[in-house]
Amino acid sequence: MDLSTWIERHAAFTPARVAVRSERMTLTYEALAGRIRDLARGLKHGLGVGRGDRVAFLGYNHPDFLTLLFACARLGVMMVPLNWRLATAENAYILENAGVETLLATVEFAEEAKRLRERVEGLRLVAVDGAGSDMPALEELLATGGDSGNPHVGPGSPLLVVYTSGTTGRPKGAVLRQEALLWNALNAAHMHDLTSRDHILTVLPLFHVGGLNIQTTPALHAGAEITLLERFDAGRTLAAIDRLRPNLTVLVPATMRALIEHPAWSTTDISCLRMVACGSQVVPRPLLAAFNERGVPAAQVYGSTETCPIAVYQRAEDALAKPGCTGKVALHAELRLVDREGREVPPGEPGELLVRGPNVMFEYWGDEAATREVLREGWLHTGDIGYVDAEGDLWIVDRKKDVVISGGENIYPAELEAVLHEHAAIRDAVVVGRADARWGEVPVAVVVRKDASLTESDVLALFEGRLARFKHPRGVIFMDELPRNAMGKVLRYRLRDWIAVREQRSRRSG
């Protein structure tokens, strides 16, 4: 059995139930099952796509992203979702690295698809929604005859090659088997108490596992209803909540902040939401409080591309009781915290998070060295730092690579950022390390102000009496916006590089 069986079974039980809705189309489970079979036929007999081949998708959130995912599952083909925010050269690298020969593109990205075709030898294009006059249309593929499956396809077959955001160096393609999505869906069902009666609003991009696998594919496993927004917009999201009354959605800090700051936030009835799942980084407490205070639990979820992503989470009741906590290890996963020598640390002490389970990736595509570095004896070494409290709940401290080591002392930026986020005049803030001749590194606060009158001394004063002196920032830099990736994560490496260049220029001019 492959993952498309989920849709086939729901089509048999509840054929008229809406599976996925968007501005472009609405598909019932029966219609989605038929479209998956038709696309699988088209890929196999119309384009000659075979088991183990890679097919990419470029476009905003679209029902046919999901159609393609399950058609690939049916054939034993691997899907490579492309990040539409990347430059042409970046996506061309991904296509070449993964050996993609077929690219499906929506109308908004028809010209970009053609530019990619010029760069990637042998790349075939397929137009979703009739996206280009010299590109064969998806609807033509759907009319192809023949069988719609392949032998020897099942839970162990690779399905997704999802490229990491590439915060340092070239992105790597995490290979997720079909079984990873199944076990991830079971973890999601436990986290959300997810059933066929739920209605999911998906606003995050499907090209990331957060948008795709925290609620969207688990909803299809459960037989629930999905509404897709093509891309996040605060006003449209609030309007969709008010009009369509979904009861679950996933947000990241950047989208949470955009909703809270939108003029319609206070007047929009969000009581239909029984929970909001949030993650991708340590979520500032004020953002959690803004939802919790309105009776909507903001439950944190921890994971990564490599874990599909659900590894640790809160449930609704935990979110209100322990805001800021990441929760307990997922129902179908294992967790260890270890020191630099690989020894398990006792409760209360920080250590690196290691995750093991059937939801963990199989490998990095074509990169044995990188795979060996992070996957050891089945344990994924995440590079994240956290501790477990007396009740068995995980608290994320920081990324291992983001820890500032000053004079031999570990300084966790998240601890300083929690202080910054509490101040009403600060809209956004992060703390990064800056090279220092005496201490090796010192922390620096990078702040986006709400109030232009806020000064460096005002910011530095926030830490007096709150944190040990050695943890205090040694400087404050004000910016209009923080650099972020598509999932809202701050690109700290860019800030560190920019600060280093700034310091060099300052020394030369001095």
C-alpha positions in Angstrom: 0.0 0.0 0.0 1.2 3.5 -0.9 0.0 6.8 0.6 -2.5 7.4 -2.2 -4.5 4.6 -0.5 -5.5 7.2 2.1 -7.4 9.2 -0.5 -8.9 6.1 -2.2 -10.3 4.9 1.1 -11.8 8.2 2.1 -13.3 8.5 -1.4 -15.0 5.1 -0.7 -16.3 6.1 2.7 -17.1 9.9 2.2 -16.9 10.6 -1.6 -18.7 14.0 -1.4 -16.7 15.3 1.6 -14.5 18.3 0.6 -10.8 17.3 0.7 -9.2 20.5 -0.4 -10.5 23.9 -1.4 -8.8 27.0 -2.8 -9.6 30.0 -4.9 -8.8 27.9 -8.0 -10.8 24.7 -7.4 -12.6 22.6 -4.9 -12.0 18.8 -4.8 -14.0 16.3 -3.0 -12.3 13.1 -1.8 -13.8 11.3 -4.8 -12.6 14.0 -7.2 -9.1 14.1 -5.6 -8.7 10.3 -5.9 -9.6 10.4 -9.5 -7.3 13.3 -10.3 -4.4 11.5 -8.5 -5.0 8.4 -10.7 -5.2 10.5 -13.8 -2.0 12.4 -13.1 -0.2 9.2 -12.2 -1.2 7.8 -15.6 -0.1 11.0 -17.3 3.3 11.0 -15.7 3.9 7.3 -16.4 2.5 7.0 -19.9 2.5 10.6 -21.1 6.0 11.6 -19.9 7.6 8.3 -19.2 8.3 9.1 -15.6 9.4 5.9 -13.8 9.8 4.6 -10.3 12.7 6.4 -8.5 12.5 9.5 -10.9 12.2 13.0 -9.5 9.5 15.5 -10.4 9.4 19.1 -9.1 6.7 21.6 -8.4 7.0 25.4 -8.5 4.1 27.5 -7.5 2.0 29.0 -4.7 -0.1 26.7 -2.6 -2.4 24.8 -5.1 -4.5 21.7 -4.8 -2.4 20.1 -7.6 0.6 20.3 -5.3 -1.2 17.6 -3.3 -2.4 15.8 -6.4 1.2 15.5 -7.5 2.4 14.4 -4.1 0.0 11.4 -4.0 0.5 10.6 -7.7 4.2 10.3 -7.0 3.4 8.1 -4.0 1.3 5.9 -6.3 4.2 5.5 -8.8 7.2 5.4 -6.4 8.4 8.7 -7.8 10.1 11.4 -5.6 8.6 14.9 -5.5 10.9 17.9 -5.1 9.0 21.0 -3.9 10.7 24.2 -5.0 10.8 27.3 -2.9 9.4 30.1 -5.1 11.2 32.7 -3.1 14.6 31.5 -4.3 16.6 33.0 -7.1 16.7 31.2 -10.5 20.3 30.0 -9.8 19.3 28.5 -6.5 16.4 26.5 -7.8 18.5 25.5 -10.8 21.1 24.0 -8.4 18.3 22.0 -6.6 17.0 20.7 -9.9 20.4 19.6 -11.0 21.4 18.2 -7.7 18.3 16.1 -7.4 18.4 15.1 -11.1 14.9 16.4 -11.8 13.7 16.0 -15.4 10.1 17.1 -15.0 8.9 20.4 -13.5 5.2 21.3 -13.0 4.7 25.1 -12.7 1.7 27.3 -11.9 0.8 30.3 -14.1 2.6 32.8 -11.9 5.9 31.0 -12.4 5.7 30.1 -16.1 8.4 32.5 -17.1 10.6 31.4 -14.2 10.1 27.8 -15.3 11.3 28.7 -18.8 14.4 30.3 -17.3 15.1 27.2 -15.3 14.7 25.1 -18.5 17.4 27.2 -20.1 19.7 26.4 -17.2 18.9 22.8 -16.6 19.6 20.5 -19.5 16.7 18.2 -20.5 14.2 19.7 -18.2 10.6 19.2 -19.3 7.9 21.6 -18.3 4.2 21.0 -17.5 1.8 24.0 -17.2 -0.5 23.9 -14.2 -3.6 26.0 -15.0 -2.4 26.4 -18.6 0.7 28.3 -17.5 2.4 28.8 -20.8 1.8 28.5 -24.6 4.9 26.4 -25.3 4.4 24.2 -22.2 2.1 21.1 -22.3 -0.8 21.6 -20.0 -1.5 19.4 -17.0 -5.0 18.8 -18.2 -3.5 17.1 -21.3 -1.7 14.7 -19.0 -4.8 13.9 -17.0 -6.4 12.6 -20.2 -3.7 10.0 -20.8 -4.7 6.3 -20.8 -3.1 3.3 -19.2 -2.5 2.0 -15.7 -1.8 4.3 -12.8 0.6 2.4 -10.6 4.0 0.6 -10.4 5.0 -2.6 -8.7 7.2 -2.7 -5.6 5.9 0.6 -4.2 5.1 1.0 -0.6 5.9 2.5 2.8 9.7 2.2 2.3 9.6 4.0 -1.0 11.2 7.5 -1.0 8.6 10.1 -1.6 9.9 13.6 -0.9 13.2 15.3 -1.4 12.8 18.5 0.6 15.7 20.9 0.5 16.7 22.6 3.7 16.7 26.4 3.8 20.4 26.5 3.3 21.3 28.9 6.1 24.9 28.0 5.6 26.4 26.7 2.4 24.5 24.8 -0.2 21.0 23.4 0.7 20.7 19.7 1.3 17.9 17.5 0.2 16.3 15.5 3.0 14.8 12.3 1.7 11.6 11.3 3.4 10.0 7.9 2.8 6.3 7.3 2.5 6.3 5.8 6.0 7.8 9.0 7.4 4.7 10.9 6.3 2.5 8.1 7.7 4.1 8.1 11.2 4.2 11.9 11.1 0.5 11.9 10.4 -0.1 9.7 13.4 2.0 12.1 15.6 -0.1 15.0 14.3 -3.3 13.2 15.0 -2.3 12.8 18.6 -1.0 16.4 18.9 -4.2 18.0 17.5 -6.8 15.3 18.4 -7.3 15.4 14.6 -10.3 13.7 13.1 -12.4 13.8 9.9 -14.6 16.5 11.5 -11.7 19.0 11.4 -11.2 21.9 9.0 -7.6 23.0 8.4 -6.6 26.4 7.2 -3.2 26.1 5.5 -1.5 29.5 5.0 2.2 28.5 5.2 3.9 27.4 2.0 3.6 23.7 1.1 7.2 23.6 -0.2 8.3 23.5 3.5 7.4 20.5 5.8 5.8 22.9 8.3 3.1 23.9 5.8 2.8 20.5 4.3 3.1 18.0 7.1 2.2 19.6 10.5 -1.5 19.6 9.5 -2.1 19.4 5.8 -1.1 15.8 4.9 -2.3 14.6 8.4 -5.7 16.1 7.6 -5.9 14.0 4.4 -4.9 10.9 6.4 -7.8 11.7 8.8 -10.3 12.5 6.0 -10.6 16.1 7.2 -11.2 19.3 5.1 -8.5 21.6 4.0 -8.7 25.2 2.8 -5.5 26.4 1.1 -4.5 30.1 0.9 -2.2 30.6 -2.0 0.2 32.5 0.2 0.1 34.1 3.6 -1.5 37.5 3.9 -2.7 38.8 7.3 -5.9 40.4 6.1 -6.9 37.4 3.9 -6.1 35.0 6.7 -8.3 36.8 9.2 -11.0 37.1 6.6 -10.8 33.4 5.9 -11.0 32.6 9.6 -14.1 34.9 10.0 -15.9 33.6 6.9 -14.9 29.9 6.7 -14.6 29.1 10.4 -11.7 26.6 10.3 -10.7 25.1 13.7 -7.0 24.5 13.2 -4.1 26.3 11.5 -0.3 26.5 11.7 1.6 29.7 12.2 5.2 30.8 12.7 6.3 33.9 14.7 6.4 36.2 11.7 2.9 35.3 10.7 1.6 35.5 14.3 3.1 38.9 14.6 1.5 40.0 11.3 -1.9 38.9 12.4 -1.7 40.5 15.8 -0.5 43.8 14.3 -3.3 43.9 11.6 -6.1 46.4 12.2 -8.7 43.6 11.9 -7.1 41.5 14.7 -9.2 42.8 17.5 -12.5 42.7 15.6 -12.1 39.3 14.0 -13.9 36.4 15.7 -11.2 33.7 16.0 -13.2 31.6 18.5 -13.6 28.9 15.8 -9.9 28.0 16.3 -9.6 25.3 18.9 -5.8 25.4 18.6 -3.0 27.1 16.7 0.2 25.1 16.2 3.3 27.3 16.1 7.0 26.7 15.7 10.0 26.9 13.3 11.9 28.7 16.1 11.6 29.7 19.7 8.3 31.6 19.8 8.4 34.9 21.8 6.1 34.7 24.8 4.1 37.9 23.9 3.0 36.2 20.6 1.8 33.1 22.5 0.0 35.3 25.0 -1.9 37.2 22.3 -3.6 34.0 21.2 -3.9 32.4 24.6 -5.6 35.5 26.1 -8.3 35.2 23.4 -9.0 31.6 24.4 -7.1 30.1 21.5 -4.2 27.8 22.7 -1.0 28.5 20.8 0.7 25.0 21.1 4.3 24.7 20.2 5.7 22.0 17.9 9.3 21.2 17.5 11.0 19.5 14.5 12.8 20.1 11.3 12.8 19.1 7.7 14.7 16.0 8.7 12.0 14.9 11.1 9.1 15.4 8.7 8.8 17.6 11.0 6.8 16.5 14.1 9.1 15.3 16.9 8.0 17.1 20.1 4.8 19.0 20.8 2.3 20.5 23.2 -1.4 19.6 23.1 -4.0 22.3 23.6 -4.3 21.9 27.3 -0.5 22.1 27.7 -0.2 25.3 25.8 -2.3 27.2 28.3 -0.6 25.6 31.3 3.0 26.0 30.1 3.4 28.8 27.6 6.9 28.8 26.1 7.4 25.1 26.7 7.9 22.9 23.6 6.1 19.9 25.1 6.7 16.2 25.3 8.3 13.8 22.8 5.9 12.7 20.0 3.9 9.5 20.4 6.0 7.8 17.7 9.4 9.2 18.3 12.3 9.0 20.8 14.3 11.9 22.3 17.7 12.1 24.0 19.7 15.1 25.3 23.5 14.7 25.3 26.6 16.7 26.2 29.5 17.3 23.9 30.9 13.8 24.6 27.6 12.2 23.8 26.6 11.4 27.4 23.0 11.8 28.4 22.4 14.9 30.6 20.2 14.8 33.7 16.9 16.7 33.9 17.4 20.5 34.1 20.7 20.5 32.3 21.0 21.7 28.7 22.1 19.2 26.0 21.9 18.6 22.2 18.6 17.1 21.1 18.8 13.8 19.3 15.7 12.3 17.7 15.0 8.8 16.5 11.8 7.4 14.9 10.1 6.2 11.7 9.4 9.9 10.9 13.1 10.7 10.6 14.6 11.2 7.1 16.4 8.3 5.3 19.3 10.4 4.0 20.5 13.6 2.5 20.2 13.1 -1.3 23.5 12.2 -2.8 25.5 13.4 0.2 26.9 10.4 2.2 29.2 12.6 4.3 26.5 15.0 5.5 24.2 12.0 6.2 26.8 10.3 8.3 27.5 13.5 10.2 23.9 13.9 11.4 22.5 10.3 11.4 24.4 8.1 13.8 23.0 4.7 14.9 19.6 5.9 13.8 19.7 9.1 15.9 19.4 12.4 14.2 21.7 15.0 15.8 19.7 18.1 15.5 22.2 20.7 16.6 19.5 22.2 18.9 20.0 22.8 22.6 17.3 22.1 25.2 16.6 20.7 28.6 13.8 18.5 30.1 12.1 19.7 33.2 11.0 17.5 36.2 7.7 16.8 34.4 9.3 15.5 31.2 8.6 18.6 29.2 11.2 20.0 26.7 12.3 23.6 26.7 14.4 24.7 23.7 17.3 26.9 24.7 18.9 27.6 21.3 20.6 26.3 18.2 23.9 24.7 19.0 25.6 26.8 16.3 23.9 30.0 17.6 25.2 29.7 21.1 27.6 32.6 21.9 30.6 31.4 23.8 32.1 34.3 25.7 35.1 33.8 27.9 34.3 30.1 28.1 30.7 30.7 29.2 27.7 29.6 27.0 25.3 32.4 26.4 22.0 31.3 24.8 20.5 34.1 22.6 16.9 32.9 23.3 17.3 33.9 26.9 18.2 37.4 26.0 15.6 37.6 23.3 12.9 36.8 25.8 13.8 40.0 27.7 13.8 42.1 24.5 10.5 40.8 23.3 8.8 41.9 26.5 9.4 45.6 25.8 6.5 47.4 24.2 8.7 49.6 22.0 10.5 46.6 20.4 8.8 45.0 17.4 11.3 42.3 16.7 14.8 41.4 18.0 17.5 38.7 17.9 20.8 38.3 19.6 23.9 37.1 17.7 27.6 36.7 18.5 30.3 39.3 17.5 34.0 38.5 17.5 35.9 40.0 20.4 39.6 40.1 20.9 39.3 39.6 24.7 36.4 37.3 25.2 36.3 35.4 21.8 32.7 36.4 21.3 30.2 38.8 22.8 26.4 39.0 22.3 25.0 41.9 20.3 21.3 42.7 20.1 19.8 43.5 16.7 16.5 45.3 17.3 13.6 46.5 15.1 11.9 49.4 16.9 8.2 50.3 17.2 9.2 53.6 18.7 12.0 55.5 17.1 12.9 57.2 20.4 14.1 53.9 21.8 17.9 54.3 22.4 20.8 51.8 22.8 21.0 52.7 26.5 17.3 52.0 26.9 17.7 48.5 25.5 20.8 47.7 27.5 19.0 48.8 30.7 16.4 46.1 30.2 19.0 43.4 31.3 19.9 45.1 34.6 19.0 42.8 37.4 17.5 40.3 35.0 20.5 38.3 33.8 24.0 37.8 34.9 26.3 40.6 33.8 28.4 38.4 31.4 25.2 37.6 29.4 24.3 41.3 28.7 24.6 42.5 25.1 27.7 44.5 24.4 26.0 46.6 21.8 22.7 47.3 20.1 22.1 47.6 16.3 18.8 49.0 15.0 17.4 47.8 11.7 14.2 48.3 9.8 13.6 44.6 9.3 15.4 41.3 10.2 16.4 39.1 7.3 14.2 36.0 7.2 13.7 32.8 5.1 10.3 31.7 3.8 9.3 30.1 7.1 10.0 33.3 9.0 13.3 32.1 10.5 15.8 34.9 11.1 18.9 34.4 9.0 21.4 34.8 11.8 24.3 34.0 9.7 23.6 37.0 7.5 23.5 39.2 10.5 26.7 37.8 11.9 28.4 38.3 8.5 27.1 41.8 8.2 28.2 42.7 11.7 31.7 41.3 11.0 32.0 43.4 7.9 30.7 46.5 9.7 33.3 46.0 12.5 36.1 45.6 9.9 35.1 48.8 8.2 34.9 50.6 11.6 38.4 49.5 12.5 39.8 50.6 9.2 38.2 54.0 9.3 39.2 54.4 13.0 
